[in-house]
Amino acid sequence: MPPTISATDRPLEKLSADAVVVGVGKGPDGLLSTPGADAVDRLLGGRLLGALADLGARGGEDEVTKLPTFGQGPFPVVAVAGLGAPQPDGGYAPEAVRRAAGAASRALTGRAAVLTLLAAVGGAPDVARLQAVGEGALLGAYEFTAYKSDLPAGRPTPPASFQLVVPDTGAAKAPLARVRAVADAVALVRDLVNTPPNDLYPAELAARGAAAGKKAGLSVEVLDEKALAAGGYGGILAVGAGSARPPRLLRLEYRGKKARTSVALVGKGITFDSGGISIKPAAGMADMKSDMAGAAAVIATVCLVAELGLPVDVTATVPIAENLPSGTAYRPADVVTFRNGKKSEITNTDAEGRVVLADAITRALEDSPAHLLETSTLTGAQLVALGTRTSGVMGSEELRDAVVSASRRSGEPMWAMPLPPELRRSLDSTTADFTNSGSDRFGGMLVAGHFLAEFIPSGQQWAHIDIAGPAYNTGAPWGHTPKGGTGVPVRTLLATIEDLIADAS
C-alpha cells in the first residue's frame, strides 16, 4: 500500500510519531537553522543544533543526520535533512525542499509514522513549498518489490504515513490532494518502467495502459497488428516486425468540462530495445527495458489530468513495439512508408523510436489539437549533451520554452535546445524522402528533433522532450529519486498543461 499523507496544526509537543523531520541549510559559517528545526531544538532543551555541529552535519543536499531524542520529545528519532545553500531572500526553492523530503524518507526506512516540519523553512508555507514537501516525502518512500520472492516478515519498510505540520489544515487540503494524485501517477510510471520486458511486452503494456485509462474514466482504443496494417501505420509495424510479440497503438482520451484548450500527448513505447539488426553492445542493454518510459509518462499524465478534473481536452497516443533482430526484422536500407504517406530510408534500426513516433504524431495531429507534447527516451546523444538528469526540449519556440519554464517549477531539470537548419541536411536520402538517422555523429539529439519535425505541419505548436537519461536512474538513489524508473517527466507535463489552461483563460 502507498503511504498516506495528511496535515495537522496541533502544537508539536502534543503530537507523536516514530520520527520527526526538520531541515537545515548550508551557510558559509556553518549550519543555518529553520523555524522547524528551531521548534524541535526548543522541545529538546536546546540540544539539537549543538549535537548536529558535533556530528559534522553541514546542511548539504542529500545529507540526512539522524539523532535519538533519549525520551526528550514525543518521537524517538529526529531526521535532519540538508537543504543546501539558501536563495538570496533567505528561503529555499521548492525543489530543494522536495529533494530534502525525499532523502529523509529514504533514510527513515523502518519508521512507520513520520512527522515533518519541512514546510516551515522560512515563514508560513506557501502552496508550492507544501506540495514540494508532500511530493518529496511520498516519492522518496517508493520501492519496487514485485519480483522479490524472499522478503522476510517484519523487514524494515518505507514510512507508511506522513503528517505535515502546517498553520492551517483547511488550506492544506487541496494541495495535499494534488500531491496524492501526482505521487500515484509517478509511481505508476516507475512501476511500468521497472517491470521486466518478458512481462511487459507490447500487448501487455497496452492492456495495462488501457486498464489505467478505464479506471480514470477515459475513452480507450487499442489497435492490434491487423488494425495497424489497415490504418497505414508502417513505422510501428516495421519496428515491431522482428519480434514474435506484435506491436500495438494505444489511445486514451479525456474530455474536460468547459475545456479551454486541447493537448495531444505522444510517448514512445519500445518495451525492449536491442537495437534490432543494428544491435546494441551487450553492456547496458538490460537498461533498455526503460525505453517505454515516455509511453508510461503520457499514460499516467492523461489519467492524472482526468483525476484532477482539469478543464482541457487531452488525448494520449502511444505507439508500442519491441525492437528485436530476427529473420523478419526491418533492415538498414529498407524504406518505410508512414501513415501520412511520407517515406524514410532506414539507415539505422537502432533509431527506431522516431520511426514509431512518426506514425503516432501523425495520428495525434489528425485530431487538430492546439498543442502537441511528445516525450521519449530518444537518443543517447541527450546524455552526451546534457547528462543523466537534464532533459533536452525541442520544438516550436513558444511551447518549447513553456515546457522548460514548467520544468523549473516541477523540479525536473530541462534545457531548451535549438533545431539548427544545417543539421537537417544529414537526413537527406537519395532513395526516399529522408533517412531515419543522421549521416554524421554530431548533434544527434537535434537531428532526431529534425526527423520528428518532418511530421509537424507549419504553425503547429509542439514540443519534444528527450528523457533518455532522466527517465531511468542507473546510479545510486538521490533525493526523492530511486534507482531505476524515475517518473520523469509526469510533473512537467502536468505543469505545462496547467499553464496552457491558464493562458487560454
N, C-alpha and C positions, 0 to 999 in steps of 0.2 A: 504494500500500500504506500502511496506517496505521502510525504509528511504533511501535516496540517499547518495552517498559518492563521494567526489571529492577532488582535491588538488589545492592549489594556492601558488604562490611565490610572491604575491604582498606584499608591506610593510603593517605592521599591522595597521598603522593609516589610511590606505586607504580602509580598509575592514569594513564591517558592519555585524552584526548578532544579534540574540536575547540573546546570551550568549557566553562567551569565556571560554575555559577550559585550565588550566595550571596545572602543577604538582609540588609538593614539597616533599622532602624526610624527613626522621626522623633521626636526628643526636643526639649524646649524650648530646649536649648542647642546643638543640632546632631545629628549622626548618632549612632544607637545601634547598636553592633556586636552581632553574634550569634556563637555558637560556630562556625558555618560560616564566617562572614567572618573571624573571628579565625584559623582554621586556614589559610585562604588567605593572610591577611596575614603569618603566620609563614613560610609557604613562599616568599613573595615578599620576604623580608627586611624586613618591617615597612613596606613602601611603600604598601600598598593603601589604607588608611584616610586617610592624608595626601593621596594623589592624588585620592581622592573629594572631600575637602574643597576641594582646589584647583579641581576641576571644578564646584563648586557643587552637588553632589548633596545632596539634603535628606531622602531616605528616604520620600518621599510615595508614596501609592498610584499604581500605573501608571507610576511612574518607573523606568526601566532605564538604567543607565550602563554602557557597555562600555569596557573598558580593555585594551590589549595587555600581555602579560607580558614581552615582549622576551627570550624564552627562559629566563626565571627559573623556570618551572614546566612540568609535563608537559601543558600546554594553552596555546594561543596567546592565548586571549581569556578575560577574566573579565567576566561579566554580573552586575551588582549590582542586584537588584530591591528596590524600596521596599516596606516592609510597613506604612507608616503608623504612627500612634501605638500604643504597646503597651497592653495591658489593665492594670488596676490591679495584677495579680500579676506584671507584667513580661513575660508571654508574649504571644503573638499568636493571635487567633482563627483557626480553620481556614480561614474564607473569606478572610481577609487573606493567608494563605499560598497558598491556591488561586489567588487573583487575581494575586499576585506571580509564581507559577509560570507562569501563562498569559501575562502580559505579557512575561516573559523568553523564552518560546517564540516569541512573535511577533517579538521583537527579534532572535532568532538565526536568522532565515532565511538559508540558505546554509551553516549549520554542521550537519554531518550527525550527529555523535555528541556528545551533551551530558551532562555530569556535573552533578548538582545536589546541593547541600548544604542546600537549603531546609528539609529535615526537621529540621535542627539549628538551631532558633531559640529554644532555651531548654530545656535538659535533654534527657533521652532522648526521642526522638519517640514520641508515642502513636499509636494506630491512626488516630484522626480526622485528626491532622496529616499522617500518612503518606499517607492516602488523598487528602487535600486537595492535597498536592504532586503526586501522580500524576495526579489528575484535571485539575488546572490545566495541567500540562505537556502532556498529550495533547489536551485541549480547545483549548488555545492554539495547537497545531500544525495545527488543522483548516484545510483550504482546499477550495473547490468550484471545480473546473476542467472539469467535464464538457462545457461549451459553449465552451471556449476552443480555437479551431482553429489558432492561430498561436503556441503556446508554443514558445519557442526551446529547442533542445537545450542542456543544461548550465545552464539558468536556475537562480537561487537558489531552493531549495525549503525548506519547513519541516524541522526536525530529523527524522531518520529513526530515532533511538534515544535513549532517556533512561535513565540509570543513576543510581539514588538511593543515596547513601552513608548507611548505617544501621548501628547497633551489632550487629544480629543479622539475617542474611539469612533464617534459618528463620522468624522471627517476621513477616517482611515478605511471605512467600509468599502467604498467604491474602488480606491486604488488597490486594496488587497484582493478584491475580486478579479481585477485585471491581472494582478500578479499571479494568482492561481491559474488563470486561463493561459497566460504566456508560458508559465513553467510547464504546464501539461503539454502544450504544443511543442516546446523544445524537447521534452522527454520523449514524445512520440518520434521526433526526428532521430534523436540519439538511439532509441531502441531499434528503429529500422536500419540505421547505418551500421549498428553493431551486430546485427543478425547475420550469420554466415551465409554465403551465396548458395550453398546447397539447399537452404531452407527459404531463401528469398530470391527466387528466380522470377522471371517477368510476370507470369500469371499470378504468382503469389503476391508480389508487390502490388499489382493491380487490384487483387482481391482485398488486401489489407487497406489500401487507399480507398477503395470503394466502401468498405465497411466503416472506415472513419468518416467518410462523407455522408453515408446514410445516417449514422449516429448524430451527425451535426445538422441533419435535415436538408442536405444538398441534393440536387439532381445529379444522377450518376450515369455515366456511359462508359462502357469498356468495349473497345474494338479488338477482336482477335485477328489472327493472321489472314483469314479469308476476307474479313471486312476491311483490313488494311490494304489488301490487294485490290479490292473493288474500289476503294477510295483513292487509289493512286499514291499511296504513301511509300514511294520507292526507297527513300533513305532509311526509314525504320526497318523495312523488310531486308534491305541489303545488309545492314549491320547485324541483324538477328539471324541471318541465313546460316551462319556457321554453327549455331547451337541447336541441339535436339529439343530445346525448350523455346518455343516460338515467341516472338515479340507481342507487345500489347500497346494500345494507346488508351490512357485513362483520361476522362474528362469529368471535372467536378464543377458544378455551377451554383452560385449563391446569388440571389436577387434580394437586395436590401430594400427595406421600406423607405420610400421617399429618397431613392438613390440620387446622389448628387453628381456622380461621375461613374465611369466604368474602367475596370482594370483587368487586363489579361495577365495571368501568371503562367510561366512556362519553366519547367525544370527537367534537367537531364536525368534519365533513369537507367543508366547502364548498371545492371545488377552485379556484373563482374566484367572487368576489362583486362583481358590477356594481351590486348593489342591486336588480336587476330593474326592474319598472315604476317603482318609487320610486328612480330611478337616482342613483348617487353622482356627485359632481363629478369631473371628469376628473383634477384634480390629486391625486396619491397613489393613484389607482385601481390602478396597477400593483402596489402592495404587497398587493393583495387576493389574490394567489396564495398568501399565507400564511394564508388563512382556514381552512385544513385542518390548522393546527398542532396543535390539540387531538387530532384523529384520529391524526396521526403520533405524538404523545406516548403515547397509550394503546396503539397497536400496538407501539411499541418497549418500553413498560413490561411488557406481558404476556410478551413474548419474553424480556426481561431477567429477570423473575421465574422463568421456566422455566429459563433458563441457570444461574441461581444455585440452582435446585432447592429453593426455599423451601416450607415446609410450609403451604400455603394454596391454596385454590381461587380462581382468578381468571378472569373472563370479560370480554373487551372487546367492546363493541357499538358499531359505528362507522357512523353514517349519512353517506352520501356523495352530494353533488349539486353541480351547477353552477347558480348563480343568475344567469340572463340574461333580458333583455327580448325578447319576441317575440310573435307572434300567439297563441302557445299558453301564454304565461306566466301564472302566477296573478296576480290583480289586487287592489288595495285594494277592499274591500267584499265580496270572496269570503268564504265560510265553509268552513273546512277541518275535516273530521272525522278525529280521530286514532284510533290503534289501540285505545285504551281506550274509545272512544265519545264522548269529550268533543269539544266544537266551539268553534272560535275564529274570530271575525271578524277578517279581515286588514285592518289599518289602515295598515300599512307593510310593503311587500315586502322592504325592506332589513333588517327584523328577522326574517330568515329562519333564523338559527342556532337560536333557541329553538323554531322550528316543526319542524325535523328532529330536534332533541334530544328533543322531547316523545314522538315515536314510539320513539326509541331507549331513553329512560329507561323507558318503559312495557314494552318488550320485556325490558330488562335485569332489571327487578324481577319478571318472571314466573318467574325462577329462584330467587326468595326469598333473595337474598344478605344477609349480615349488615350489609354496608356498601356504599354506592354513592359512588364518586368520579367526578365529571364535570368535564371541563376543556374550555374553548373560548375562542377569540378572539371573545367575545360582544358587547361593547359599546364604542363609542368613549367612553362615559362613564367607563369604567375609567381611561383615560388622563387624562381631565379631573380625576378624583378623586385618583388615586394616581401618575400619571406613567408613564414608559416602563419602569421597572424593578421596580415593585412590583405583584404580582397581588392582586386582591381575592378573599376567600373568604367564601362564604355557605353556610347550611345549618343542620342541627341543631347546636346549640352544642357538644356534646361532640366530634363528628367535625370540625367546623369548626376548633375550637381545636387538635385533634390535628394537623391539616394545617399550621396556622400554626407550631406547635412544631417539626414535622418540617422545615419550610422553613428555619428558623433554622440547623439543623444542615447542611442540604444546600447552603446558600448561595444559595438562590433566594428573595429577599425577598417576603413575603406579609403581608397585613393582614386581620384579622378584620373583617367588615362585618355590620351588622345587617339584619334584614328588618322595618322598621317597619310595623306593620299598616295605618296610614293610607295608605301608598303603594299598597296593593293596590287601593284604590278607583279608581285611574287606569286599571285594566284592565277596569272594568265595561263591559258591552256591552248595548245594548237589543235586539240581534238574536240573539246567541249566548251561550255560557257566559261568555266573556270575549274581549277583544281581544288581539292579539299585540304591541301597542305602547302605551305609556302616553299618556294624553291631555294631559300637560304635559311640559316639558323637564327637570324637576327629579328627581334621584335615579334617573337612567336605569339605572345598573348594578343598583341594588337592585330596581327594578321588574322587570327581566329575571329576577332571582332569584325574585321572587314568581310570575312566569309558570311557571318550572320547578317551583316548589313545588306548583303545581296538580296535578302528576303524581306527587307523592310521598305515599304513604299515611301516616297517623298512626303514629308510633312508628318509622318507618324512619330509620336513621342515614344521613345523606347530606351531601355537601359539593360545592359548585360552585366551581371556580377560574376566574376570568376573567383570561385571559392576553393580552388584546388588545394591550397594549404590550410586555410582556416576551418574548413568543414570537418577535418579529421586530424586529431592531435596524436601524433606518433611518439611524442615525448612524454615527460612527466606531467602529472596534473599541476595546474596553477590556478589561483583564484577560484572562480566558480566553474572552471573548465576541466573536465576529466580527461583521462586518456581515452582515445577512441573518438566516436562521434561527438561533435560539439553542439550541434543545433544551429550553427550559423547558416543562413542569415535570417532566421524567422523574425527576430526582434526588429531588424532593419526593414524588412518587408512590411511588417505591421506599421511601423512608424511612418514609412513612406506613404502607405495607403491613407493613414490618418491625416497626413499633411495634404495629400491630394484632395481629400474630402473637405478639409478646411479651406483650401484655396478655391474650391468650387462653390463655396457657400455665398 
